[in-house]
Amino acid sequence: MAVKIRLKRFGRKNRAFWRINAIDSRSPRDGKVLEELGFYDPISQDPATSVVVNKARVAHWIERGALPSPSVASLLKRATDAADAATALAQERADAKVKAQALAQAQLEAQSRAQAQPPAKAKTRGRPAKKDDKVIASAEGPTTPPAPPVAEAATAAPVAATASTEPPTATL
């Protein structure tokens, strides 16, 4: 018996969908089916669900000598390409996630190393630091000019004039 993998029409007028079947080549289009292998809905909005195929069973029938019709061959190619694209997209997302985790781990390790290091010691030329070293260091280095003196009497507010012993009263 010569077997073909072809489409069988279902649905109503202007709303057709097709089943992908393994059928004896001598039977009519909507004749007896040996096995249903998937379906094709051309009106479906989601490309992932417009072609659904049981790839293992299609491979089984092709190994047994079944020939796909030209339209089924293009649908099988489209289903395979969509599955490959989805697999590639999932692989890219997984790779990006692994890279992000590795980067976060490296940043965390760098932070922990920075916190674990003791602060850098002042250079004392091989001898322990003394109090006099601070004075010498401040005398050697550039200093900022001192701030101009502020007249405290002019800026101080008269305290006695504003102080009151009575509690504040609310006026309505």
C-alpha positions in Angstrom: 0.0 0.0 0.0 1.4 3.4 -1.0 1.0 5.9 1.9 1.0 9.6 1.6 1.1 12.3 4.3 -1.4 14.9 3.3 -4.1 17.3 4.5 -7.7 16.5 5.3 -10.1 19.5 5.3 -12.4 20.3 8.3 -14.3 23.3 9.5 -17.1 25.4 8.0 -17.3 27.7 5.0 -14.6 30.5 5.2 -13.2 28.9 8.4 -11.3 25.9 7.3 -8.6 24.1 9.2 -6.7 21.0 8.1 -5.5 17.8 9.7 -2.2 16.3 8.7 -2.8 12.6 8.2 -1.1 9.5 6.9 -3.5 8.2 4.2 -3.5 5.5 1.5 -2.7 7.3 -1.7 -5.7 5.8 -3.5 -8.3 7.1 -1.1 -10.1 10.4 -1.5 -9.1 13.7 0.2 -11.4 13.2 3.1 -11.3 9.4 3.0 -10.2 6.8 5.6 -7.2 7.9 7.7 -4.4 5.5 8.8 -3.1 7.9 11.5 -3.6 11.6 12.5 -0.2 13.3 12.7 -1.1 16.9 13.5 -3.1 19.9 12.3 -2.8 23.2 10.5 -5.0 26.2 11.3 -4.3 29.0 8.8 -6.5 31.6 10.6 -4.7 31.2 14.0 -3.1 34.4 15.3 -0.3 32.6 17.1 2.3 31.1 14.7 3.4 28.6 17.3 -0.1 27.0 17.3 -1.0 27.4 13.6 1.0 24.2 12.8 1.2 21.4 15.3 2.9 18.2 14.3 3.8 14.9 16.0 7.4 14.8 14.6 8.2 11.4 15.9 5.2 9.8 14.1 5.9 11.8 10.9 9.5 10.5 11.0 8.1 6.9 11.6 5.9 7.1 8.5 8.6 8.7 6.3 10.9 5.8 7.3 8.2 3.4 6.2 8.1 5.0 2.7 5.3 7.6 3.1 5.7 10.6 0.8 4.5 14.0 2.1 2.5 16.2 -0.3 4.1 19.5 -1.4 1.8 21.5 1.0 2.6 19.2 3.9 6.3 19.3 3.2 6.2 23.1 3.4 4.2 22.9 6.7 6.7 20.4 8.1 9.5 22.7 7.2 7.7 25.7 8.8 7.0 23.7 12.0 10.7 22.6 12.2 12.0 26.1 11.6 9.7 27.5 14.3 10.8 24.9 16.7 14.5 25.5 15.9 14.0 29.3 16.4 12.3 28.7 19.7 15.1 26.5 20.8 17.7 29.0 19.7 15.9 31.8 21.5 15.7 29.7 24.7 19.4 28.9 24.4 20.3 32.6 24.0 18.2 33.6 27.1 19.9 30.8 29.1 23.4 32.0 28.0 22.5 35.6 28.9 21.3 34.5 32.3 24.5 32.5 33.0 26.6 35.5 31.9 24.6 37.9 34.2 25.0 35.5 37.2 28.8 35.2 36.5 29.1 39.0 36.4 27.1 39.4 39.6 29.3 36.8 41.3 32.5 38.5 40.2 31.2 41.9 41.5 30.2 40.3 44.8 33.7 38.7 45.2 35.4 42.1 44.3 33.3 43.8 47.0 34.1 41.2 49.6 37.9 41.4 48.8 37.7 45.2 49.1 36.0 45.0 52.5 38.4 42.3 53.7 41.6 44.3 53.0 42.9 46.4 55.9 43.2 50.1 55.3 46.5 51.2 53.9 49.1 52.3 56.5 50.9 55.6 56.3 54.4 55.5 55.1 56.8 56.1 58.0 60.1 55.2 56.3 60.5 51.9 58.2 59.9 53.2 61.7 56.8 53.3 63.8 54.6 56.4 63.5 54.8 59.0 66.3 52.7 61.9 67.2 55.4 64.3 65.8 55.0 62.7 62.3 51.5 64.1 62.1 52.7 67.6 62.8 55.6 67.3 60.3 53.3 65.9 57.7 50.8 68.7 58.1 53.6 71.3 58.0 55.1 69.8 54.8 51.9 69.5 52.8 49.9 72.3 51.3 47.3 73.7 53.6 44.1 75.6 53.0 44.0 79.2 54.1 42.3 79.7 57.4 38.7 81.0 57.3 38.2 84.7 57.9 37.3 85.5 61.5 33.6 86.0 62.1 32.4 88.7 64.5 30.4 86.7 67.0 28.8 89.7 68.6 27.3 91.0 65.3 25.8 87.6 64.3 24.4 86.6 67.7 20.8 87.3 68.1 19.7 89.1 71.3 18.5 86.2 73.4 16.8 88.2 76.2 14.5 90.1 73.9 13.0 87.0 72.2 12.8 84.7 75.2 9.4 84.5 76.9 8.4 82.5 80.0 4.7 82.3 78.9 3.6 79.3 76.9 2.5 80.2 73.3 -1.2 80.8 72.9 -3.3 80.0 69.9 -5.4 82.8 68.5 -8.5 81.9 66.7 
